Amino acid sequence: MEKLVSLCKRRGFIFQSSEIYGGTGSVWDYGPLGVELKKNIKDRWWKAMVRMRGDIEGLDAAILMHPRVWEASGHVAGFTDPLVDCHNCQRRFRGDDPKIKGVPGTPEGQCPACGMKGTLSEPRMFNLMFRTTMGPVEESASIVYLRPETAQGIFVNFLNVQQSTRQRVPFGIAQIGKAFRNEITPGNFIFRTREFEQMEMQFFVEPGTDMTWFEYWKEQRMAWHLELGLAPERLIFQEHGPNELAHYARAAVDVEFDFGGSLGFQEIEGVHNRGDFDLSQHQKFSGKKLEYFDQPNNHRFTPFVVETSVGADRVTLAALVNAYREESVEGEEEGRVVLGLDPSIAPIKAGVFPLVKKDGMPEMAHRIADDLRRDVPVFYDESGAIGRRYRRQDEVGTPFCITVDSESAGDGAVTVRDRDTLAQVRIPMDRVRAYIAEQLSD
């Protein structure tokens, strides 16, 4: 992970937020390559969940919502974690942190940071929502929250979407958006942060069919992660036992990815059967009916919901961890670092190089790069030895490198190198754009 974090900063994937001011704890900025990588992952999710289906509609709900929304959802009263303080070193921990020895608040409670006994406070409940005020006067009536999840924006818009699109149950509503949680102990790079992005879909079904749809979405979501290029041996389902279920859940399973090191297998997506909890709660608190009327069967009911909720940042980290490898190269002492990203999500699709900066090679290379940019992100590089230019592109996951050499002016052809196999093929210049498109469509 340390090598990956270093690579991410050095090559423009991810930077610490406000770094010139000392940084903001567990808040990260996506640089030029990182924003492309995450956008590609979000685009693949949106295509799979919305564009390729006729039974799921898109939504982009506001971050700021009426405060009663969070009362109805249970977040105001119950979205809490136990917090303990060490009176000796002033560090804070979750009360259920497994590294704490003994019971906090007793003489035996031992701090995991400084090792002192009896210095930990009794746990107190800490609400994870960020609270702010709306309007010019700070008063209790204007209190609002930064949303801790994107799902509630979907639930309160259930009828708006259903009626405007004339969808029939079963159907879903999907959205991608920022969420905010004032985590007590965030960390592990972008795995657990205070500001993050979710890709969530709520699928509304008739009661009695919910478990069938739960199993369906469980398999669909695992298949999506495999299609993203994540290694099968690094993915597992983790079922929630009866004592692990959230208060609203009838069934739940996590898709976990093996990040290696101290992290190991961790959740990157959850699939939940939420029953009718959400729509029933919003009916109760708003006084508005959120029911579906099945006209053919003359039947009115409150739909059950099967949720798929995936962290865009966690999947981005999983893709980076999955792709990172170090290889020895015959005849070279240093070897190479490779990000073996699936070409569909690689931030740069092609590197274009003139072998030397003379004899018309840069001009030819520029023409190729400009032509490719109509379809895909391209990096043009004419600096340094060709081997070093290859290595720089390997390190950021670029699947193809195109070199214009001394023979190109005569035969009108260039060399295309494959990142993973290192195979090189010679193709006509006017075929480069079509060739790259063919390779990316495989």
FILUMTOR-866253 format. One record per residue (C-alpha): x negated, y negated, z negated; residue in one letter; residue number from 1. Coordinates in steps of 0.001 Angstrom, whole numbers, plus 500000, padded with zeros to 6 digits. Example, Ala and Ser with C-alpha at 12.3 -4.5 7.8 and 13.67 -1.06 7.14 Angstrom:
<recs>
+--------+--------+--------+------+-----+
|     px |     py |     pz | code | pos |
+--------+--------+--------+------+-----+
| 487700 | 504500 | 492200 |    A |   1 |
| 486330 | 501060 | 492860 |    S |   2 |
+--------+--------+--------+------+-----+
</recs>
This chain:
<recs>
+--------+--------+--------+------+-----+
|     px |     py |     pz | code | pos |
+--------+--------+--------+------+-----+
| 500000 | 500000 | 500000 |    M |   1 |
| 497133 | 497592 | 499247 |    E |   2 |
| 495723 | 498108 | 502752 |    K |   3 |
| 499154 | 497598 | 504271 |    L |   4 |
| 499791 | 494393 | 502302 |    V |   5 |
| 496405 | 493078 | 503433 |    S |   6 |
| 497151 | 493923 | 507054 |    L |   7 |
| 500576 | 492272 | 506829 |    C |   8 |
| 499095 | 488985 | 505651 |    K |   9 |
| 496060 | 489034 | 507935 |    R |  10 |
| 498023 | 489783 | 511091 |    R |  11 |
| 501082 | 487619 | 510430 |    G |  12 |
| 503739 | 490093 | 509334 |    F |  13 |
| 504515 | 488932 | 505799 |    I |  14 |
| 503256 | 486083 | 503575 |    F |  15 |
| 503978 | 485256 | 499954 |    Q |  16 |
| 506520 | 482441 | 499726 |    S |  17 |
| 505078 | 479011 | 498805 |    S |  18 |
| 501592 | 480500 | 498672 |    E |  19 |
| 499812 | 477113 | 498749 |    I |  20 |
| 501573 | 476282 | 495453 |    Y |  21 |
| 500574 | 479549 | 493822 |    G |  22 |
| 503455 | 481569 | 495233 |    G |  23 |
| 507006 | 482321 | 494117 |    T |  24 |
| 507391 | 485625 | 492301 |    G |  25 |
| 508679 | 488460 | 494495 |    S |  26 |
| 509843 | 486183 | 497299 |    V |  27 |
| 508322 | 486731 | 500727 |    W |  28 |
| 508198 | 484957 | 504094 |    D |  29 |
| 508208 | 486906 | 507361 |    Y |  30 |
| 505546 | 485652 | 509741 |    G |  31 |
| 505559 | 485719 | 513573 |    P |  32 |
| 505171 | 489504 | 513836 |    L |  33 |
| 507229 | 490343 | 510755 |    G |  34 |
| 510255 | 488386 | 511911 |    V |  35 |
| 510165 | 490222 | 515256 |    E |  36 |
| 509858 | 493621 | 513573 |    L |  37 |
| 512748 | 493009 | 511177 |    K |  38 |
| 514889 | 491492 | 513932 |    K |  39 |
| 514309 | 494567 | 516094 |    N |  40 |
| 515427 | 496808 | 513225 |    I |  41 |
| 518525 | 494667 | 512621 |    K |  42 |
| 519316 | 494689 | 516337 |    D |  43 |
| 519107 | 498490 | 516442 |    R |  44 |
| 521463 | 498716 | 513450 |    W |  45 |
| 523929 | 496255 | 515007 |    W |  46 |
| 523870 | 498104 | 518315 |    K |  47 |
| 524490 | 501477 | 516636 |    A |  48 |
| 527178 | 500228 | 514252 |    M |  49 |
| 529039 | 497615 | 516341 |    V |  50 |
| 528064 | 497435 | 520021 |    R |  51 |
| 528177 | 501178 | 520728 |    M |  52 |
| 531492 | 501769 | 518944 |    R |  53 |
| 535050 | 500614 | 519404 |    G |  54 |
| 536114 | 501105 | 515805 |    D |  55 |
| 533785 | 498655 | 513994 |    I |  56 |
| 533976 | 494856 | 514146 |    E |  57 |
| 531289 | 492326 | 513247 |    G |  58 |
| 531455 | 489592 | 510616 |    L |  59 |
| 529230 | 486871 | 509191 |    D |  60 |
| 530752 | 485796 | 505868 |    A |  61 |
| 529520 | 482813 | 503856 |    A |  62 |
| 526966 | 483252 | 501078 |    I |  63 |
| 528927 | 480961 | 498729 |    L |  64 |
| 532344 | 482357 | 497799 |    M |  65 |
| 535147 | 481476 | 495399 |    H |  66 |
| 533959 | 482387 | 491863 |    P |  67 |
| 537084 | 484523 | 491325 |    R |  68 |
| 535707 | 486918 | 493946 |    V |  69 |
| 532961 | 487931 | 491543 |    W |  70 |
| 535385 | 488269 | 488657 |    E |  71 |
| 537522 | 490629 | 490743 |    A |  72 |
| 534498 | 492669 | 491857 |    S |  73 |
| 533265 | 493064 | 488266 |    G |  74 |
| 530006 | 491218 | 488840 |    H |  75 |
| 530656 | 488421 | 486336 |    V |  76 |
| 531366 | 490830 | 483482 |    A |  77 |
| 529362 | 493876 | 484439 |    G |  78 |
| 526494 | 493080 | 486810 |    F |  79 |
| 523921 | 493171 | 484038 |    T |  80 |
| 520654 | 494828 | 483060 |    D |  81 |
| 519195 | 495209 | 479542 |    P |  82 |
| 516372 | 492713 | 478934 |    L |  83 |
| 513689 | 492887 | 476217 |    V |  84 |
| 510895 | 490436 | 475355 |    D |  85 |
| 507502 | 491110 | 473818 |    C |  86 |
| 506870 | 488508 | 471093 |    H |  87 |
| 503132 | 489134 | 471351 |    N |  88 |
| 502314 | 488831 | 475072 |    C |  89 |
| 505512 | 487038 | 476146 |    Q |  90 |
| 506179 | 489583 | 478910 |    R |  91 |
| 509703 | 490664 | 479811 |    R |  92 |
| 510911 | 494131 | 480729 |    F |  93 |
| 514053 | 496011 | 481557 |    R |  94 |
| 515258 | 497675 | 478367 |    G |  95 |
| 515400 | 501049 | 480141 |    D |  96 |
| 511835 | 500793 | 481496 |    D |  97 |
| 510380 | 504332 | 481140 |    P |  98 |
| 506951 | 502859 | 480256 |    K |  99 |
| 508334 | 501469 | 476979 |    I | 100 |
| 507361 | 503715 | 474062 |    K | 101 |
| 509734 | 503973 | 471141 |    G | 102 |
| 512961 | 502022 | 470740 |    V | 103 |
| 512901 | 498254 | 471420 |    P | 104 |
| 513863 | 496204 | 468384 |    G | 105 |
| 512380 | 498744 | 465929 |    T | 106 |
| 508896 | 498945 | 464327 |    P | 107 |
| 508082 | 501803 | 466725 |    E | 108 |
| 508956 | 499925 | 469902 |    G | 109 |
| 505658 | 499628 | 471773 |    Q | 110 |
| 505020 | 497098 | 474565 |    C | 111 |
| 503904 | 498703 | 477861 |    P | 112 |
| 501786 | 495628 | 478704 |    A | 113 |
| 499819 | 494787 | 475553 |    C | 114 |
| 500357 | 498043 | 473621 |    G | 115 |
| 501489 | 496352 | 470397 |    M | 116 |
| 504078 | 498085 | 468228 |    K | 117 |
| 507120 | 496384 | 466778 |    G | 118 |
| 506883 | 493347 | 469045 |    T | 119 |
| 509750 | 494160 | 471398 |    L | 120 |
| 513084 | 492401 | 470922 |    S | 121 |
| 516382 | 494236 | 470859 |    E | 122 |
| 517839 | 494596 | 474374 |    P | 123 |
| 520245 | 491902 | 475450 |    R | 124 |
| 522349 | 492033 | 478574 |    M | 125 |
| 521208 | 489780 | 481408 |    F | 126 |
| 523442 | 488955 | 484401 |    N | 127 |
| 521554 | 489351 | 487662 |    L | 128 |
| 523542 | 486779 | 489651 |    M | 129 |
| 522004 | 483423 | 490501 |    F | 130 |
| 524350 | 480687 | 489343 |    R | 131 |
| 524572 | 477181 | 490767 |    T | 132 |
| 527098 | 474355 | 491000 |    T | 133 |
| 529158 | 473074 | 493891 |    M | 134 |
| 529960 | 469382 | 494154 |    G | 135 |
| 528330 | 466229 | 492781 |    P | 136 |
| 529140 | 466779 | 489091 |    V | 137 |
| 527727 | 469650 | 487084 |    E | 138 |
| 530735 | 470993 | 485244 |    E | 139 |
| 532115 | 474425 | 484537 |    S | 140 |
| 534840 | 474099 | 487167 |    A | 141 |
| 532236 | 473838 | 489929 |    S | 142 |
| 530178 | 476923 | 489055 |    I | 143 |
| 529499 | 479210 | 492027 |    V | 144 |
| 527166 | 482145 | 492591 |    Y | 145 |
| 524718 | 483191 | 495268 |    L | 146 |
| 526194 | 486485 | 496408 |    R | 147 |
| 524477 | 489580 | 494980 |    P | 148 |
| 525808 | 491705 | 497869 |    E | 149 |
| 527412 | 491136 | 501267 |    T | 150 |
| 530256 | 493649 | 500807 |    A | 151 |
| 532724 | 491309 | 499095 |    Q | 152 |
| 532806 | 488990 | 502109 |    G | 153 |
| 534057 | 491969 | 504095 |    I | 154 |
| 536742 | 492942 | 501609 |    F | 155 |
| 538285 | 489484 | 501325 |    V | 156 |
| 538392 | 489280 | 505142 |    N | 157 |
| 539944 | 492734 | 505610 |    F | 158 |
| 543323 | 491476 | 506850 |    L | 159 |
| 541822 | 488569 | 508822 |    N | 160 |
| 539711 | 490973 | 510865 |    V | 161 |
| 542328 | 493733 | 511134 |    Q | 162 |
| 545088 | 491445 | 512348 |    Q | 163 |
| 542974 | 489315 | 514696 |    S | 164 |
| 541418 | 492361 | 516407 |    T | 165 |
| 544535 | 494583 | 516138 |    R | 166 |
| 542374 | 497415 | 514817 |    Q | 167 |
| 544060 | 500491 | 513411 |    R | 168 |
| 542865 | 502389 | 510356 |    V | 169 |
| 540362 | 504039 | 510400 |    P | 170 |
| 538098 | 501153 | 511387 |    F | 171 |
| 535096 | 499335 | 509957 |    G | 172 |
| 533686 | 495852 | 509434 |    I | 173 |
| 529914 | 495301 | 509562 |    A | 174 |
| 527651 | 492405 | 508717 |    Q | 175 |
| 524010 | 491538 | 508187 |    I | 176 |
| 523167 | 488860 | 505649 |    G | 177 |
| 521131 | 487562 | 502741 |    K | 178 |
| 521875 | 488554 | 499148 |    A | 179 |
| 520280 | 487407 | 495903 |    F | 180 |
| 519586 | 489156 | 492596 |    R | 181 |
| 517672 | 487693 | 489686 |    N | 182 |
| 515777 | 490932 | 489071 |    E | 183 |
| 513990 | 491247 | 485733 |    I | 184 |
| 511119 | 493309 | 487131 |    T | 185 |
| 510888 | 492947 | 490912 |    P | 186 |
| 507809 | 494159 | 492701 |    G | 187 |
| 506183 | 496677 | 495046 |    N | 188 |
| 505779 | 494148 | 497841 |    F | 189 |
| 509076 | 493725 | 499759 |    I | 190 |
| 510699 | 496814 | 498221 |    F | 191 |
| 512427 | 494987 | 495359 |    R | 192 |
| 512788 | 491234 | 495715 |    T | 193 |
| 515035 | 488464 | 494439 |    R | 194 |
| 516081 | 487390 | 497931 |    E | 195 |
| 516732 | 490149 | 500433 |    F | 196 |
| 518752 | 491100 | 503487 |    E | 197 |
| 521446 | 493756 | 503678 |    Q | 198 |
| 523026 | 495580 | 506595 |    M | 199 |
| 526402 | 496749 | 505321 |    E | 200 |
| 529438 | 498384 | 506862 |    M | 201 |
| 532750 | 499034 | 505109 |    Q | 202 |
| 534896 | 501689 | 506814 |    F | 203 |
| 538593 | 501545 | 505919 |    F | 204 |
| 540378 | 504903 | 505919 |    V | 205 |
| 543669 | 506465 | 504884 |    E | 206 |
| 543594 | 507958 | 501356 |    P | 207 |
| 543034 | 511696 | 501564 |    G | 208 |
| 540669 | 511417 | 504531 |    T | 209 |
| 537942 | 509591 | 502579 |    D | 210 |
| 535681 | 512572 | 501836 |    M | 211 |
| 535745 | 513694 | 505461 |    T | 212 |
| 534617 | 510228 | 506521 |    W | 213 |
| 532065 | 510135 | 503675 |    F | 214 |
| 530391 | 513276 | 505055 |    E | 215 |
| 530563 | 511885 | 508595 |    Y | 216 |
| 528819 | 508622 | 507680 |    W | 217 |
| 526267 | 510414 | 505554 |    K | 218 |
| 525090 | 512368 | 508608 |    E | 219 |
| 525330 | 509396 | 510979 |    Q | 220 |
| 523126 | 507253 | 508810 |    R | 221 |
| 520426 | 509893 | 508359 |    M | 222 |
| 520364 | 510359 | 512140 |    A | 223 |
| 519830 | 506602 | 512606 |    W | 224 |
| 516754 | 506583 | 510364 |    H | 225 |
| 515300 | 509521 | 512271 |    L | 226 |
| 515932 | 507735 | 515590 |    E | 227 |
| 514069 | 504741 | 514173 |    L | 228 |
| 510990 | 506959 | 514097 |    G | 229 |
| 510820 | 507680 | 510346 |    L | 230 |
| 509216 | 511075 | 509736 |    A | 231 |
| 511774 | 513825 | 508875 |    P | 232 |
| 509613 | 515130 | 506025 |    E | 233 |
| 509698 | 511687 | 504385 |    R | 234 |
| 513515 | 511469 | 504308 |    L | 235 |
| 515898 | 513173 | 501890 |    I | 236 |
| 519453 | 512841 | 500605 |    F | 237 |
| 519788 | 512188 | 496872 |    Q | 238 |
| 523299 | 512933 | 495640 |    E | 239 |
| 524656 | 510995 | 492653 |    H | 240 |
| 525850 | 513224 | 489826 |    G | 241 |
| 529080 | 512511 | 487912 |    P | 242 |
| 527167 | 510534 | 485262 |    N | 243 |
| 525267 | 508472 | 487865 |    E | 244 |
| 528220 | 507140 | 489852 |    L | 245 |
| 529055 | 503437 | 489794 |    A | 246 |
| 532378 | 502638 | 488137 |    H | 247 |
| 534063 | 502157 | 491521 |    Y | 248 |
| 532614 | 505205 | 493283 |    A | 249 |
| 534298 | 508540 | 493969 |    R | 250 |
| 531129 | 509919 | 495597 |    A | 251 |
| 527710 | 508533 | 496469 |    A | 252 |
| 524486 | 509603 | 498143 |    V | 253 |
| 521219 | 507763 | 498755 |    D | 254 |
| 518958 | 508111 | 501754 |    V | 255 |
| 515481 | 508130 | 500220 |    E | 256 |
| 512146 | 507607 | 501959 |    F | 257 |
| 508777 | 508747 | 500635 |    D | 258 |
| 506665 | 505593 | 500387 |    F | 259 |
| 503762 | 507582 | 498945 |    G | 260 |
| 501515 | 506470 | 496093 |    G | 261 |
| 503201 | 505421 | 492856 |    S | 262 |
| 506487 | 504627 | 494601 |    L | 263 |
| 507185 | 508065 | 496063 |    G | 264 |
| 510755 | 508734 | 497182 |    F | 265 |
| 512939 | 505633 | 496842 |    Q | 266 |
| 516372 | 504560 | 498081 |    E | 267 |
| 516540 | 502696 | 501391 |    I | 268 |
| 520281 | 503181 | 502000 |    E | 269 |
| 523378 | 504147 | 500049 |    G | 270 |
| 526559 | 505784 | 501348 |    V | 271 |
| 529481 | 505413 | 498930 |    H | 272 |
| 533102 | 506443 | 498744 |    N | 273 |
| 534493 | 503369 | 496964 |    R | 274 |
| 538131 | 504530 | 496918 |    G | 275 |
| 540614 | 501644 | 496862 |    D | 276 |
| 538848 | 499804 | 494032 |    F | 277 |
| 537800 | 496729 | 496004 |    D | 278 |
| 540995 | 495939 | 497888 |    L | 279 |
| 543105 | 496699 | 494791 |    S | 280 |
| 540993 | 494350 | 492655 |    Q | 281 |
| 541211 | 491514 | 495163 |    H | 282 |
| 544981 | 492031 | 495449 |    Q | 283 |
| 545234 | 491772 | 491676 |    K | 284 |
| 543066 | 488673 | 491266 |    F | 285 |
| 544229 | 486766 | 494365 |    S | 286 |
| 547908 | 487683 | 494269 |    G | 287 |
| 547737 | 488451 | 498016 |    K | 288 |
| 548683 | 491836 | 499488 |    K | 289 |
| 545749 | 493598 | 501142 |    L | 290 |
| 547634 | 496596 | 502486 |    E | 291 |
| 547723 | 498254 | 505886 |    Y | 292 |
| 550994 | 499080 | 507632 |    F | 293 |
| 550898 | 502193 | 509786 |    D | 294 |
| 553688 | 501413 | 512274 |    Q | 295 |
| 553957 | 504833 | 514006 |    P | 296 |
| 554468 | 506550 | 510649 |    N | 297 |
| 556275 | 503632 | 508960 |    N | 298 |
| 553802 | 503942 | 506099 |    H | 299 |
| 552168 | 501193 | 504018 |    R | 300 |
| 549049 | 501866 | 501940 |    F | 301 |
| 545904 | 500323 | 500431 |    T | 302 |
| 542972 | 501782 | 502411 |    P | 303 |
| 540105 | 503626 | 500797 |    F | 304 |
| 536600 | 502480 | 501759 |    V | 305 |
| 533489 | 504388 | 502767 |    V | 306 |
| 530468 | 502100 | 502580 |    E | 307 |
| 527076 | 502303 | 504222 |    T | 308 |
| 524603 | 499803 | 502737 |    S | 309 |
| 521012 | 499616 | 503911 |    V | 310 |
| 518277 | 497198 | 502889 |    G | 311 |
| 516753 | 495546 | 505962 |    A | 312 |
| 513578 | 494711 | 504015 |    D | 313 |
| 513256 | 498224 | 502613 |    R | 314 |
| 513658 | 499805 | 506034 |    V | 315 |
| 511087 | 497362 | 507411 |    T | 316 |
| 508664 | 498438 | 504687 |    L | 317 |
| 509468 | 502104 | 505345 |    A | 318 |
| 508765 | 501608 | 509058 |    A | 319 |
| 505402 | 499982 | 508256 |    L | 320 |
| 504388 | 502678 | 505753 |    V | 321 |
| 505520 | 505417 | 508125 |    N | 322 |
| 503560 | 503900 | 511026 |    A | 323 |
| 500258 | 503065 | 509298 |    Y | 324 |
| 497387 | 505410 | 510029 |    R | 325 |
| 493600 | 505355 | 510207 |    E | 326 |
| 491889 | 507326 | 512950 |    E | 327 |
| 488321 | 508219 | 513754 |    S | 328 |
| 487287 | 507545 | 517341 |    V | 329 |
| 484630 | 509627 | 519034 |    E | 330 |
| 481434 | 507659 | 519517 |    G | 331 |
| 482587 | 504813 | 517246 |    E | 332 |
| 481526 | 504298 | 513660 |    E | 333 |
| 484440 | 502118 | 512557 |    E | 334 |
| 487376 | 504091 | 513963 |    G | 335 |
| 490692 | 502323 | 514331 |    R | 336 |
| 493754 | 501313 | 512326 |    V | 337 |
| 497028 | 502000 | 514117 |    V | 338 |
| 500620 | 501006 | 513431 |    L | 339 |
| 502407 | 503796 | 515267 |    G | 340 |
| 505746 | 501972 | 515348 |    L | 341 |
| 508480 | 503246 | 517607 |    D | 342 |
| 508072 | 501100 | 520751 |    P | 343 |
| 511664 | 499876 | 520448 |    S | 344 |
| 510883 | 498051 | 517184 |    I | 345 |
| 507248 | 497074 | 517816 |    A | 346 |
| 506992 | 493256 | 517521 |    P | 347 |
| 504774 | 492986 | 520625 |    I | 348 |
| 505500 | 495349 | 523518 |    K | 349 |
| 502433 | 494669 | 525656 |    A | 350 |
| 498995 | 493101 | 525420 |    G | 351 |
| 497620 | 491616 | 528652 |    V | 352 |
| 493856 | 491178 | 529096 |    F | 353 |
| 491576 | 489927 | 531862 |    P | 354 |
| 488387 | 491978 | 531585 |    L | 355 |
| 486293 | 488812 | 531926 |    V | 356 |
| 487117 | 485103 | 532228 |    K | 357 |
| 486140 | 484693 | 535883 |    K | 358 |
| 486764 | 485882 | 539438 |    D | 359 |
| 490474 | 485110 | 539266 |    G | 360 |
| 491146 | 487727 | 536556 |    M | 361 |
| 492674 | 485297 | 534005 |    P | 362 |
| 495036 | 483912 | 536653 |    E | 363 |
| 496230 | 487416 | 537599 |    M | 364 |
| 496610 | 488360 | 533941 |    A | 365 |
| 498641 | 485224 | 533231 |    H | 366 |
| 500987 | 486040 | 536123 |    R | 367 |
| 501577 | 489526 | 534718 |    I | 368 |
| 502137 | 488198 | 531181 |    A | 369 |
| 504583 | 485544 | 532393 |    D | 370 |
| 506525 | 488149 | 534394 |    D | 371 |
| 506734 | 490526 | 531417 |    L | 372 |
| 507885 | 487764 | 529057 |    R | 373 |
| 511193 | 487679 | 530931 |    R | 374 |
| 511985 | 490993 | 529220 |    D | 375 |
| 509701 | 491605 | 526245 |    V | 376 |
| 507313 | 489880 | 523789 |    P | 377 |
| 503771 | 489803 | 525188 |    V | 378 |
| 500376 | 488858 | 523741 |    F | 379 |
| 497760 | 487432 | 526088 |    Y | 380 |
| 494139 | 487800 | 524944 |    D | 381 |
| 490918 | 486960 | 526801 |    E | 382 |
| 488625 | 486680 | 523773 |    S | 383 |
| 485951 | 489222 | 522856 |    G | 384 |
| 484986 | 492694 | 524030 |    A | 385 |
| 487803 | 494725 | 525572 |    I | 386 |
| 487439 | 497402 | 522875 |    G | 387 |
| 488032 | 494850 | 520121 |    R | 388 |
| 491052 | 493491 | 521942 |    R | 389 |
| 492486 | 497013 | 522087 |    Y | 390 |
| 491868 | 497454 | 518357 |    R | 391 |
| 493631 | 494223 | 517496 |    R | 392 |
| 496733 | 495381 | 519348 |    Q | 393 |
| 496578 | 498892 | 517851 |    D | 394 |
| 496607 | 497321 | 514397 |    E | 395 |
| 499877 | 495445 | 515033 |    V | 396 |
| 501606 | 498350 | 516775 |    G | 397 |
| 501568 | 497166 | 520403 |    T | 398 |
| 502415 | 500279 | 522446 |    P | 399 |
| 500838 | 499210 | 525784 |    F | 400 |
| 497761 | 497238 | 526838 |    C | 401 |
| 497339 | 496044 | 530433 |    I | 402 |
| 493870 | 495167 | 531729 |    T | 403 |
| 493019 | 493224 | 534881 |    V | 404 |
| 489525 | 494207 | 536045 |    D | 405 |
| 487095 | 493487 | 538878 |    S | 406 |
| 488882 | 495911 | 541206 |    E | 407 |
| 492331 | 494415 | 540666 |    S | 408 |
| 491896 | 491633 | 543214 |    A | 409 |
| 491000 | 494194 | 545868 |    G | 410 |
| 493479 | 497008 | 545211 |    D | 411 |
| 496259 | 494986 | 543500 |    G | 412 |
| 496338 | 497438 | 540589 |    A | 413 |
| 495783 | 497224 | 536821 |    V | 414 |
| 495074 | 499682 | 534014 |    T | 415 |
| 497766 | 500429 | 531442 |    V | 416 |
| 496599 | 502023 | 528171 |    R | 417 |
| 498901 | 503917 | 525791 |    D | 418 |
| 498445 | 503091 | 522080 |    R | 419 |
| 499022 | 506604 | 520752 |    D | 420 |
| 497509 | 508914 | 523386 |    T | 421 |
| 494832 | 506448 | 524597 |    L | 422 |
| 495672 | 507675 | 528115 |    A | 423 |
| 495066 | 505141 | 530884 |    Q | 424 |
| 496973 | 504960 | 534157 |    V | 425 |
| 496390 | 502804 | 537191 |    R | 426 |
| 499503 | 501141 | 538612 |    I | 427 |
| 500212 | 498360 | 541133 |    P | 428 |
| 500592 | 494876 | 539645 |    M | 429 |
| 504081 | 494479 | 541049 |    D | 430 |
| 505158 | 497693 | 539265 |    R | 431 |
| 504006 | 496682 | 535773 |    V | 432 |
| 507302 | 495156 | 534644 |    R | 433 |
| 509345 | 498144 | 535833 |    A | 434 |
| 506815 | 500597 | 534354 |    Y | 435 |
| 506963 | 498998 | 530872 |    I | 436 |
| 510769 | 498920 | 531028 |    A | 437 |
| 510817 | 502639 | 531901 |    E | 438 |
| 508481 | 503508 | 529033 |    Q | 439 |
| 510544 | 501515 | 526514 |    L | 440 |
| 513786 | 503143 | 527629 |    S | 441 |
| 512546 | 506703 | 526985 |    D | 442 |
+--------+--------+--------+------+-----+
</recs>
